[in-house]
Amino acid sequence: MIAEQAPLGFLVAPSVQMPALRGHTLGSGVQTPRLVAKNDPPMNSSVATMGTSMPQRKSSVAGNAVALFVYAALAARRGRKSVRTGRSLHAMGKQERKNTRAGGRLHALAQQEVASVKTDKEKQAEELRLQAASLRESIAELEAEQAEAEKNEQLKLFKTFDMDGSGSISVEELQHGWKEVIGKALDPSMADSLVKEFDANKNGYLEFEEFDMHRLQASFDKLLVHRDIAELARKKAEEKRIAEEEIQQKIKEYNETLPGNDDTGIIARLGSIAAYCLPIWDCARLGLPLALMVQLLSGSSDFLQSLDFFVTTSDAIPFGSLIVYIFLQWLSDREELPALTRYNLKQAALLDIAIAVPAILADASGLIPDQTVGSQIWCVLHSIGFLVLVSCCAYSMVSSALGIAPRAIPVISANAVEGIAGKPPSLEDIEKDSESSA
């Protein structure tokens, strides 16, 4: 089989055909191949020994010997390689077995270590459970001891409050015991509130089962806070009432008196009356339509001539009304002047400004398409404005002559007072003043 895989024809001369190998039996019973020519017919042993000539047999034996030698060399070489390969494989297998045994030992050690760790943890867990159980028992014992101590302390305190030994505490006994234990007096209303709060059976007394000093103190603190809050609210309400009374008093003073010099002598009164000459002078022009109507109805021109004098005088002095108005405003700001005079100067200046209202409305009547209706409205507005302004001036002059500030003109009087006394007082202003003073 080996000869079939590795033919030996390359070892023979080119002119000699390499015979095939056929087995020969060598000494010691070893079967060896022999060379057989390609064209040799198959033959048995008798034909091989008898049917050939001597020269052919000699050449065949020589070829077989060479082939056998070559084959033996190759076989030896291959055998050595196989031996080396086998030895390598054997060494590898041996090393693998060593590794396998080492891995097994490591695995066994790891399992032992895991088992040891599990055992240690179980021991630790058991120790912890035992410690926890011991702690719970200790805590329970301490709680029981503490509860017993608190009960004894409560009983001692209860006997301190229960002065007559009746087994219950009345409102008076609570007051007396509170003073003795706490060191502070307990007013009757607070003591009554505490008894009502903890009196479970509603018999008006505190029995031992209802008595708890800690709860009584906590409830007392809460009631004290509520009482303080109520007291604070009462004080706030009282302060607000006082502030409202104060503001009402200040408003009354603001409306009835004027700040500054309270002189109401003859000079102060004359100066107040003279201040209204400016609005009368300027409103004379508004009264011309009324004066014409009076002349037509009565036939007298005295009223018309009087108004015409004021109008002519006003036209003769350029910016005369403006100059007088600025002078009145300057005098009204002089704080050394009597308050009555200052007030009338301010009010006269405001009345002079008010003359523009009916004049503007009368001029607006010119926008009406019907000229007759527009003229009638113009005359009516001028006449009404004249009468209202003259009436205001007459009232102010009479009141000033009496030494009384004329403060009944709507809008005008309020602005005149504010011009010399400032804004009227309010509750917010008083609160701000109290905060700033505090």
MOLIN-V133414 format. One record per pair of residues at least 24 apart in sequence whose C-alpha atoms are under 7 Angstrom apart, sorted by the first residue. I is the first residue (numbers start at 1). J is the second residue. Records with the same first field share a line. If there is no record, write none. Layout:
# MOLIN-V133414
I=J, J
This chain:
# MOLIN-V133414
8=67
34=64
35=63, 64
154=212
158=208
167=207
168=205, 206, 207, 208
169=205, 206, 207
170=205, 206
171=195
243=427
244=427
247=425, 426, 427
250=425
251=424, 425
254=424
258=339, 421
259=339, 421
260=335, 338, 339
261=336, 337, 338, 339
262=338, 339
263=338
264=340, 403
268=338, 340, 341
269=341, 400, 401, 403
271=341
272=340, 341, 344, 345, 400
273=397, 400, 401
275=344, 345, 348
276=348, 393
278=352
279=348, 351, 352
280=390
281=310
283=355, 386
284=310, 311
285=311
286=382, 383, 385, 386
287=382, 383, 386
289=379, 383
290=383
325=349
340=405
343=416, 417, 420
346=416
347=412, 413, 416
350=412
358=382, 385
